[in-house]
Amino acid sequence: MACAVFFALSAVSVSHAGEYRAFKDAMVGASANMRGASFYLRTKNAMMGGFELDALAPAWKSVVKRYADSPPDVYADDPKWRATLDSVSANLATARSATAKGDIAAARRAVKAMRTALADLRRRNGVTVFEDCVEEMRTAFAPLFAYRRKPPDFKSPEQVDRVKAAAAVAEYAFRRCYDRAPAAYRGDDMFERQFAQSFKDFKLLAPAIARGNTRAFVDLLRQIVSYYHLIFVRFG
């Protein structure tokens, strides 16, 4: 009897684990479409953004059909589970409609709302994926990237200190994300190349600041953000 109970519980555990893996796998594809839509809409390419959203629609419909009333164990106690899925569905419809009309601003807001809703869902339930780490990279880099439009006065010690501090925070976020990447990503040439180039350019920021070379400084920021965008679209 004890053995029977043990094997029964083990089967349930494996089943639940399998459900979460299946959900996670489904979300990998859905998240990639959302990121693609976000990227293309940011560049004002409504056609490509629309393609990504059109590809997302049937995939997301399958997720809702399978999991709306039976969430994976890790989300089973979340009172906002169904509301989160409904919110994503509604915003997806809004984004597709807005893209078809050429209203890129509205489409971007809807895509951002979808991604934010899913990020909040993970955060509430203690779930972390690489996509969340990449978002931390973006947040950390934003204060430094703001200098591309209003470069600091390199003759001001106070401004130089602020720039150096912002660069240190951003580089730390990039390195932390690289270290936390799934093993499969670490074997990808594109993944390794984009991070290697970003680390190289972070190191070049200090000499550019020391020389007071505004053009080199801004060019490095633009190069780093281009690496970030490629990492974002492809991996997270």
VOBA-1610 file (N, C-alpha, C; in pm, whole numbers, padded with zeros to 5 digits, always signed):
BEGIN
Met+00084-00121+00000Met+00000+00000+00000Met+00087+00126+00000Ala+00192+00124+00085Ala+00282+00239+00092Ala+00348+00263-00042Cys+00391+00154-00108Cys+00454+00166-00240Cys+00356+00223-00341Ala+00231+00177-00333Ala+00129+00224-00427Ala+00107+00373-00411Val+00099+00418-00284Val+00080+00561-00258Val+00199+00641-00310Phe+00322+00589-00284Phe+00444+00657-00328Phe+00445+00676-00479Phe+00416+00568-00550Phe+00419+00576-00696Phe+00307+00665-00750Ala+00194+00665-00681Ala+00083+00750-00725Ala+00120+00897-00709Leu+00181+00930-00592Leu+00223+01069-00569Leu+00333+01109-00666Ser+00423+01016-00695Ser+00531+01045-00789Ser+00475+01074-00927Ala+00373+00998-00966Ala+00312+01018-01097Ala+00246+01155-01105Val+00180+01197-00995Val+00117+01328-00991Val+00223+01437-01002Ser+00334+01419-00929Ser+00442+01517-00930Ser+00500+01532-01071Val+00525+01418-01135Val+00580+01422-01271Val+00482+01488-01367Ser+00352+01459-01347Ser+00250+01519-01433Ser+00249+01669-01420His+00254+01718-01293His+00254+01862-01270His+00379+01927-01329Ala+00493+01860-01311Ala+00617+01914-01367Ala+00608+01920-01518Gly+00548+01816-01576Gly+00531+01814-01721Gly+00441+01925-01769Glu+00335+01954-01692Glu+00245+02062-01729Glu+00318+02195-01730Tyr+00400+02218-01628Tyr+00473+02345-01623Tyr+00573+02356-01738Arg+00641+02246-01767Arg+00737+02249-01878Arg+00666+02278-02010Ala+00550+02216-02028Ala+00474+02238-02151Ala+00429+02384-02161Phe+00383+02439-02049Phe+00342+02580-02045Phe+00461+02670-02073Lys+00572+02641-02008Lys+00692+02721-02026Lys+00738+02719-02171Asp+00734+02602-02233Asp+00774+02589-02373Asp+00681+02671-02462Ala+00551+02666-02433Ala+00455+02743-02512Ala+00481+02893-02498Met+00518+02935-02377Met+00542+03076-02352Met+00670+03125-02418Val+00766+03036-02440Val+00890+03076-02507Val+00857+03129-02647Gly+00774+03054-02719Gly+00735+03098-02853Gly+00650+03224-02850Ala+00553+03230-02759Ala+00466+03346-02749Ala+00545+03472-02713Ser+00637+03457-02620Ser+00718+03571-02578Ser+00806+03621-02691Ala+00858+03527-02773Ala+00941+03567-02887Ala+00860+03652-02984Asn+00734+03615-03008Asn+00649+03695-03097Asn+00621+03832-03036Met+00599+03839-02907Met+00575+03968-02843Met+00698+04057-02853Arg+00815+03999-02830Arg+00938+04078-02841Arg+00960+04124-02985Gly+00932+04036-03080Gly+00946+04074-03220Gly+00854+04190-03255Ala+00729+04180-03208Ala+00634+04289-03234Ala+00681+04418-03170Ser+00730+04409-03047Ser+00780+04527-02976Ser+00895+04591-03052Phe+00987+04508-03101Phe+01104+04559-03173Phe+01063+04627-03304Tyr+00981+04562-03383Tyr+00944+04618-03512Tyr+00858+04743-03498Leu+00769+04743-03398Leu+00686+04862-03378Leu+00771+04979-03329Arg+00874+04949-03251Arg+00964+05057-03207Arg+01033+05122-03326Thr+01062+05042-03428Thr+01125+05097-03549Thr+01022+05145-03651Lys+00895+05147-03608Lys+00783+05195-03692Lys+00757+05106-03814Asn+00793+04980-03802Asn+00766+04884-03910Asn+00637+04811-03876Ala+00525+04871-03915Ala+00395+04815-03881Ala+00370+04680-03948Met+00421+04663-04069Met+00397+04538-04140Met+00461+04420-04067Met+00589+04432-04032Met+00657+04323-03963Met+00601+04304-03822Gly+00566+04416-03758Gly+00504+04405-03626Gly+00372+04329-03635Gly+00296+04356-03740Gly+00170+04287-03761Gly+00190+04138-03786Phe+00294+04102-03860Phe+00324+03961-03884Phe+00349+03888-03752Glu+00426+03953-03665Glu+00457+03891-03535Glu+00329+03872-03452Leu+00243+03971-03455Leu+00118+03962-03379Leu+00024+03859-03438Asp+00022+03849-03569Asp-00061+03748-03635Asp-00012+03607-03601Ala+00119+03591-03591Ala+00174+03461-03554Ala+00144+03429-03408Leu+00141+03532-03325Leu+00114+03514-03183Leu-00031+03472-03158Ala-00125+03524-03235Ala-00268+03504-03208Ala-00308+03357-03191Pro-00279+03266-03286Pro-00319+03127-03267Pro-00243+03058-03154Ala-00116+03095-03137Ala-00038+03035-03029Ala-00095+03075-02893Trp-00131+03202-02880Trp-00187+03248-02753Trp-00326+03187-02730Lys-00403+03173-02835Lys-00535+03109-02822Lys-00521+02968-02767Ser-00420+02895-02811Ser-00396+02759-02762Ser-00357+02760-02615Val-00277+02857-02574Val-00237+02869-02434Val-00361+02891-02347Val-00446+02984-02388Val-00566+03015-02310Val-00658+02893-02303Lys-00677+02827-02415Lys-00766+02710-02419Lys-00718+02600-02324Arg-00589+02581-02320Arg-00535+02471-02240Arg-00521+02505-02092Tyr-00488+02631-02062Tyr-00448+02661-01924Tyr-00539+02759-01849Ala-00633+02822-01916Ala-00714+02924-01849Ala-00781+02870-01722Asp-00836+02750-01730Asp-00906+02693-01615Asp-00824+02591-01538Ser-00703+02566-01583Ser-00617+02469-01512Ser-00472+02513-01524Pro-00436+02617-01447Pro-00300+02669-01455Pro-00198+02568-01404Pro-00074+02577-01450Pro+00032+02493-01394Pro+00043+02518-01244Asp+00093+02419-01173Asp+00098+02426-01027Asp+00157+02556-00973Val+00263+02604-01036Val+00331+02721-00984Val+00241+02844-00983Tyr+00138+02844-01068Tyr+00045+02957-01075Tyr-00094+02924-01018Ala-00110+02804-00965Ala-00243+02755-00926Ala-00312+02842-00821Asp-00235+02905-00733Asp-00294+02984-00625Asp-00299+03133-00655Asp-00265+03170-00776Asp-00266+03312-00812Asp-00410+03356-00843Pro-00466+03447-00762Pro-00606+03488-00785Pro-00625+03568-00913Lys-00515+03619-00969Lys-00525+03700-01090Lys-00486+03622-01216Trp-00475+03490-01203Trp-00432+03409-01317Trp-00521+03430-01439Arg-00649+03405-01423Arg-00742+03416-01537Arg-00750+03561-01587Ala-00750+03655-01494Ala-00756+03796-01534Ala-00633+03835-01614Thr-00519+03779-01579Thr-00396+03809-01653Thr-00405+03758-01795Leu-00450+03634-01811Leu-00464+03578-01946Leu-00566+03657-02027Asp-00676+03696-01963Asp-00778+03775-02033Asp-00722+03911-02076Ser-00640+03969-01989Ser-00579+04098-02020Ser-00488+04088-02141Val-00408+03982-02145Val-00319+03962-02260Val-00401+03944-02387Ser-00507+03865-02378Ser-00594+03843-02495Ser-00653+03974-02546Ala-00701+04056-02454Ala-00763+04183-02493Ala-00660+04276-02556Asn-00543+04284-02497Asn-00439+04372-02550Asn-00385+04321-02683Leu-00384+04190-02701Leu-00341+04135-02829Leu-00439+04178-02938Ala-00568+04169-02909Ala-00669+04212-03006Ala-00653+04361-03038Thr-00628+04441-02934Thr-00608+04585-02953Thr-00485+04612-03038Ala-00377+04541-03009Ala-00252+04562-03082Ala-00267+04526-03229Arg-00335+04416-03257Arg-00354+04375-03397Arg-00441+04476-03472Ser-00546+04521-03406Ser-00633+04619-03470Ser-00559+04751-03495Ala-00483+04794-03395Ala-00410+04921-03409Ala-00304+04911-03519Thr-00236+04798-03525Thr-00133+04779-03628Thr-00195+04782-03767Ala-00310+04716-03782Ala-00379+04714-03912Ala-00418+04855-03956Lys-00446+04942-03859Lys-00485+05080-03890Lys-00365+05173-03902Gly-00247+05119-03873Gly-00127+05202-03879Gly-00106+05288-03755Asp-00180+05258-03648Asp-00165+05333-03523Asp-00056+05266-03440Ile+00067+05298-03472Ile+00181+05231-03409Ile+00189+05262-03260Ala+00160+05384-03220Ala+00168+05421-03080Ala+00073+05335-02994Ala-00052+05319-03043Ala-00149+05238-02969Ala-00107+05091-02967Ala-00052+05044-03078Ala-00007+04905-03084Ala+00107+04881-02987Arg+00200+04976-02979Arg+00313+04961-02886Arg+00265+04958-02741Arg+00168+05043-02710Arg+00115+05044-02572Arg+00052+04910-02538Ala-00020+04852-02632Ala-00088+04725-02608Ala+00013+04611-02593Val+00116+04611-02676Val+00219+04507-02665Val+00292+04520-02532Lys+00324+04642-02495Lys+00390+04664-02366Lys+00302+04615-02251Ala+00172+04640-02260Ala+00079+04596-02156Ala+00077+04443-02145Met+00084+04374-02259Met+00088+04228-02258Met+00212+04178-02185Arg+00327+04232-02222Arg+00453+04187-02163Arg+00460+04222-02015Thr+00406+04338-01978Thr+00407+04379-01838Thr+00317+04287-01754Ala+00201+04251-01808Ala+00108+04163-01736Ala+00172+04028-01708Leu+00242+03973-01806Leu+00307+03843-01788Leu+00427+03852-01695Ala+00499+03963-01701Ala+00612+03983-01610Ala+00561+03994-01466Asp+00451+04066-01447Asp+00392+04079-01313Asp+00344+03944-01261Leu+00288+03864-01351Leu+00243+03729-01313Leu+00360+03647-01261Arg+00471+03649-01334Arg+00589+03574-01290Arg+00641+03627-01158Arg+00647+03758-01146Arg+00701+03818-01024Arg+00618+03781-00902Arg+00487+03784-00917Arg+00399+03750-00804Arg+00419+03607-00756Asn+00459+03521-00848Asn+00469+03379-00816Asn+00612+03327-00806Gly+00706+03420-00800Gly+00845+03381-00779Gly+00907+03308-00896Val+00856+03334-01016Val+00910+03270-01137Val+00998+03371-01210Thr+01117+03328-01248Thr+01209+03415-01320Thr+01255+03346-01449Val+01250+03418-01558Val+01299+03366-01686Val+01404+03464-01738Phe+01477+03421-01840Phe+01585+03506-01891Phe+01532+03639-01942Glu+01411+03640-01991Glu+01348+03762-02039Glu+01344+03870-01932Asp+01322+03829-01807Asp+01319+03925-01696Asp+01457+03985-01674Cys+01560+03904-01691Cys+01696+03952-01674Cys+01731+04053-01783Val+01688+04027-01904Val+01714+04120-02014Val+01642+04253-01990Glu+01524+04246-01930Glu+01453+04370-01894Glu+01532+04448-01789Glu+01597+04377-01697Glu+01681+04444-01598Glu+01799+04513-01666Met+01853+04450-01772Met+01959+04513-01850Met+01910+04645-01908Arg+01791+04642-01968Arg+01736+04763-02030Arg+01719+04874-01928Thr+01663+04838-01813Thr+01639+04937-01708Thr+01770+04997-01658Ala+01871+04912-01642Ala+02000+04959-01591Ala+02073+05046-01694Phe+02055+05015-01822Phe+02126+05088-01927Phe+02060+05221-01961Ala+01931+05232-01935Ala+01855+05351-01975Ala+01916+05483-01926Pro+01955+05495-01797Pro+02013+05624-01752Pro+02143+05658-01825Leu+02223+05556-01859Leu+02347+05582-01932Leu+02317+05620-02076Phe+02223+05549-02138Phe+02189+05575-02279Phe+02128+05713-02297Ala+02071+05768-02191Ala+02011+05901-02201Ala+02116+06006-02236Tyr+02242+05978-02208Tyr+02349+06073-02237Tyr+02377+06086-02387Arg+02320+05997-02468Arg+02347+06006-02612Arg+02290+06134-02669Arg+02181+06184-02610Arg+02117+06306-02661Arg+02168+06431-02588Lys+02214+06411-02466Lys+02267+06524-02389Lys+02395+06478-02319Pro+02503+06473-02395Pro+02631+06426-02338Pro+02673+06511-02218Pro+02745+06449-02127Pro+02789+06523-02008Pro+02901+06621-02041Asp+02924+06713-01950Asp+03039+06802-01960Asp+03157+06729-01897Phe+03246+06680-01981Phe+03357+06600-01930Phe+03459+06683-01850Lys+03441+06813-01848Lys+03528+06898-01766Lys+03474+06912-01625Ser+03353+06860-01603Ser+03291+06868-01470Ser+03314+06737-01395Pro+03390+06739-01286Pro+03415+06616-01209Pro+03286+06550-01161Glu+03188+06633-01124Glu+03062+06578-01075Glu+02990+06501-01185Gln+02984+06559-01304Gln+02916+06491-01414Gln+02992+06366-01458Val+03122+06373-01458Val+03203+06257-01493Val+03179+06144-01393Asp+03171+06176-01267Asp+03145+06074-01164Asp+03009+06009-01185Arg+02908+06091-01221Arg+02774+06036-01244Arg+02773+05943-01364Val+02845+05982-01470Val+02852+05898-01590Val+02921+05767-01558Lys+03031+05773-01487Lys+03105+05651-01451Lys+03019+05558-01365Ala+02943+05616-01274Ala+02856+05535-01188Ala+02748+05468-01271Ala+02688+05542-01364Ala+02583+05485-01450Ala+02640+05375-01537Ala+02762+05394-01587Ala+02826+05292-01671Ala+02855+05165-01590Ala+02898+05183-01466Ala+02928+05067-01381Ala+02802+04985-01351Val+02692+05054-01324Val+02565+04986-01298Val+02518+04910-01421Ala+02527+04974-01536Ala+02482+04909-01660Ala+02567+04788-01693Glu+02699+04802-01682Glu+02787+04689-01714Glu+02763+04573-01619Tyr+02742+04605-01492Tyr+02713+04499-01394Tyr+02587+04422-01433Ala+02482+04494-01477Ala+02358+04429-01517Ala+02379+04338-01637Phe+02459+04384-01733Phe+02488+04302-01851Phe+02565+04175-01810Arg+02666+04191-01726Arg+02747+04076-01686Arg+02665+03979-01601Arg+02580+04032-01516Arg+02496+03947-01432Arg+02400+03865-01518Cys+02345+03929-01620Cys+02252+03860-01708Cys+02324+03752-01790Tyr+02443+03784-01835Tyr+02522+03687-01909Tyr+02550+03565-01822Asp+02586+03588-01697Asp+02618+03478-01606Asp+02496+03393-01573Arg+02378+03451-01580Arg+02256+03378-01545Arg+02187+03315-01665Ala+02245+03328-01782Ala+02181+03277-01903Ala+02172+03125-01902Pro+02067+03070-01963Pro+02055+02924-01976Pro+02177+02866-02048Ala+02211+02745-02013Ala+02328+02680-02071Ala+02320+02675-02223Ala+02201+02654-02277Ala+02184+02644-02422Ala+02224+02774-02491Tyr+02199+02888-02426Tyr+02234+03017-02485Tyr+02385+03036-02489Arg+02453+02985-02386Arg+02597+03005-02376Arg+02672+02933-02487Gly+02605+02843-02555Gly+02669+02773-02666Gly+02632+02832-02801Asp+02558+02942-02799Asp+02513+03005-02923Asp+02612+03113-02964Asp+02661+03107-03088Asp+02762+03202-03135Asp+02712+03347-03130Met+02586+03367-03172Met+02533+03503-03172Met+02523+03558-03030Phe+02477+03476-02938Phe+02466+03517-02798Phe+02602+03560-02745Glu+02702+03474-02763Glu+02836+03503-02713Glu+02893+03628-02779Arg+02870+03644-02909Arg+02927+03757-02981Arg+02868+03890-02934Gln+02736+03895-02916Gln+02672+04021-02875Gln+02716+04063-02735Phe+02726+03968-02645Phe+02771+04003-02511Phe+02918+04039-02510Ala+03000+03966-02585Ala+03144+03996-02591Ala+03168+04136-02644Gln+03094+04174-02748Gln+03108+04308-02805Gln+03063+04414-02706Ser+02954+04387-02635Ser+02907+04486-02538Ser+03008+04504-02425Phe+03068+04395-02377Phe+03168+04405-02270Phe+03291+04482-02319Lys+03330+04458-02444Lys+03443+04530-02502Lys+03416+04680-02506Asp+03294+04718-02548Asp+03261+04859-02558Asp+03243+04924-02421Phe+03194+04849-02325Phe+03187+04904-02188Phe+03327+04941-02140Lys+03426+04859-02171Lys+03564+04888-02130Lys+03618+05012-02200Leu+03571+05038-02321Leu+03619+05153-02396Leu+03555+05284-02351Leu+03449+05274-02272Leu+03384+05396-02224Leu+03477+05479-02136Ala+03550+05413-02047Ala+03637+05487-01955Ala+03742+05570-02028Pro+03814+05513-02126Pro+03910+05597-02201Pro+03844+05713-02275Ala+03725+05688-02330Ala+03655+05795-02402Ala+03618+05908-02306Ile+03576+05871-02186Ile+03541+05971-02085Ile+03666+06046-02042Ala+03776+05973-02020Ala+03901+06035-01976Ala+03953+06136-02079Arg+03935+06105-02208Arg+03980+06195-02314Arg+03881+06308-02339Gly+03762+06295-02282Gly+03658+06394-02309Gly+03610+06386-02451Asn+03613+06265-02508Asn+03575+06246-02648Asn+03426+06215-02657Thr+03349+06320-02678Thr+03203+06307-02680Thr+03155+06215-02793Arg+03213+06231-02910Arg+03168+06151-03025Arg+03193+06002-03000Ala+03311+05968-02951Ala+03342+05827-02924Ala+03250+05773-02815Phe+03224+05854-02714Phe+03137+05814-02604Phe+02996+05782-02654Val+02940+05872-02734Val+02804+05852-02786Val+02799+05733-02881Asp+02902+05719-02965Asp+02906+05606-03058Asp+02908+05473-02982Leu+02980+05468-02873Leu+02987+05345-02792Leu+02850+05313-02732Leu+02780+05416-02686Leu+02646+05393-02630Leu+02552+05337-02737Arg+02561+05391-02857Arg+02474+05343-02966Arg+02509+05200-03006Gln+02638+05167-03002Gln+02678+05031-03034Gln+02628+04933-02929Ile+02640+04971-02803Ile+02596+04881-02695Ile+02446+04857-02703Val+02369+04963-02732Val+02224+04945-02738Val+02186+04858-02858Ser+02265+04862-02965Ser+02236+04775-03079Ser+02258+04628-03042Tyr+02361+04601-02959Tyr+02383+04464-02912Tyr+02268+04422-02821Tyr+02224+04516-02738Tyr+02112+04486-02648Tyr+01988+04447-02729His+01958+04522-02833His+01837+04494-02912His+01844+04356-02976Leu+01961+04316-03023Leu+01975+04183-03082Leu+01957+04074-02977Ile+02011+04097-02858Ile+01993+04001-02748Ile+01846+03993-02711Phe+01781+04109-02704Phe+01640+04116-02668Phe+01553+04037-02765Val+01570+04063-02895Val+01485+03999-02995Val+01510+03848-03002Arg+01635+03809-02997Arg+01669+03668-03019Arg+01655+03581-02894Phe+01690+03638-02779Phe+01702+03554-02660Phe+01613+03593-02542Gly+01565+03716-02538Gly+01487+03748-02419Gly+01428+03884-02420
//
